[in-house]
Every structure is written in structure tokens, then in C-alpha cells.
């Protein structure tokens, strides 16, 4: 048997959502996993603080997952418990961690006497710890982004100020100036932070300016948002 470990990929054991929201007031929360394959798998789960090369033995995070290792039958589901250890995390903003799922498929018994290649697939999803004391509603946070365009050297940059306590994941965006769209590479904005992107094809912006962007919500869906932008001096 040939064994290949730990590549990041989507296996047949999946979660219901593409991200996990952990309510800050909860002592524990549950996560539902489903095996879409016609054969069983062994699954190992753990949480890390941002190291994508983490292992269950090395990972550091204020969450325990129970059970940490289990067998999930074909076309069946499994519920795991996420338990928060009470670490003193910020209460005015979200904290982000990562939920890891390592799937070890079963060996095909029909070829038990032959060499088989066994590939372990690892999925990694964002886990947001969300205190109930964050100001404002998460649904309103994308509309509260503040955009500005400023000169940088001979070019221009677009800046975004996240004034909320929520992580905002953008999946693409455009600055609209003089009727022309200028794409920028979006990213996840941390709470109370600023991000900026170069606009290499923008020559002379003129008001009114606007920004169209796509935001990924709690359920993995994509919302289209349009917001005004200001031309900074």
C-alpha cells in the first residue's frame, strides 16, 4: 500500500457550511459532518491558530474537538463537539481560527492483495469566535466599509477601512471611475484594520467614485455590495 499524506483538498467528508461561527457566549457548539462517499472513512479533526502546516499534536488553539478521531460510515453523518476552553479573547471583535479535517479513506478489499495508493485529504475551514458584545450587526458590516483612493508615487491605490469588529471576506471587487471598472485583488479584512490595493491602470480618478465588491456571508453565500469611495488629498 502506498500512503500519501495531508494535502489540502476537498474530500468526500464535508461540512454543511464553508465556515464555522462559534458564539462567544457558548461553552460548546456542534459541527455536522457528512460522508458523501460509498465507502467508510476514518476522520481526524483539530483546530489551529493559523499554521496551515499544523498537526493535531502541535496545534495550539483554545478549542477542543470531541471526538478527535472517528470512523464515519458510507452515506452517513457524524456530529462533533467544539468546546471552548475559556481563554481571555477580545470581546469587541471576532477572533479567527482554523478547523482541520483529515480524511483517511478505507482500503478497497477487492484489491487487498495488491498495492493500493491511499491519499489522505485535508480540508481547512475558517472558525470565527464571535462575542455577543461586538457593536453592530454582522449583516451591516460590509456596508460600513470606508473606501478611499489616494496617490502613491506615480500611481493610485484603493484603501478600505474595516470599522467593524467582524472579519470581512471579499471575493473580488472593482473601483468605478469615469465609467470604467478597475479590478483589485480582494482579501479577508481583519476587524478595525485597513487594507490597500494598487490600481495600475487608473490614471486620473474623478468623482463620483464607487466600489463594487462581493462579500462572503456566514453561510458561504456571496452578496454583491456597492459603496461610495472618496478621493483623498
QUIZINOR-V563352 format. One line per field, one symbol per residue. ss: DSSP state (A for helix, B for strand, O for the rest). psi: psi as a letter, one per 40 degrees, with the letter a starting at -180 (. if undefined). burial: + if it has 9 or more other ideal C-beta (glycine too) atoms within 8 Angstrom, else -. A space follows every 50 residues. Layout:
ss: ???
psi: ???
burial: ???
This chain:
ss: OBBBBBBBOOOOBBBOOOBBBBBOOOOBBBBBBBBOOOOOBBBBBBBBOO OOOOOOOOOOOOBBBBOOBBBBOOOOBBBBBBBBOOOOOOOOOOBBBBBB BBBBBOOOAAAOOOOOBBBBBBBBBBBBBBOOOOOOOAAAAAAAOBBBBB BBOOBBBBBBBBOOOOOBBBBBBBBBBOOBBBBBOOOBBOOOBBBBBBOO OOOOOOOOBBBBBBBBOOOOOBBBBBBBBBBOO
psi: hhhhifihihaehiidieihhhhdeidiiihhihheieiiihhhiihiee heeiiddeihifhihhidhihhihfiihhihhhheeigiieeiiihahhh hhhhiihhddfdeihihhhhhhihihhhhhieehhiiddeddeehhiihi ihbeaiihihhheieihhhhfiihhhhfeihhiihiahhiifihiiiigd ehdgiiiiiihhihhhadeeihhhihiiiihi.
burial: ------+---+++++---++-+-+----+-+++++-+--++++++++++- ---+-+--+-+++-+--+-+-+---+-+-+++++----+---++-+++++ +++++----------+-+-++++++++++++--+-+-+-+++-++-++++ ----++++++++-+++++++--+++++----+-+-+--+-+---+-+++- -+--+---+++++++++-----+-+-+-+++--
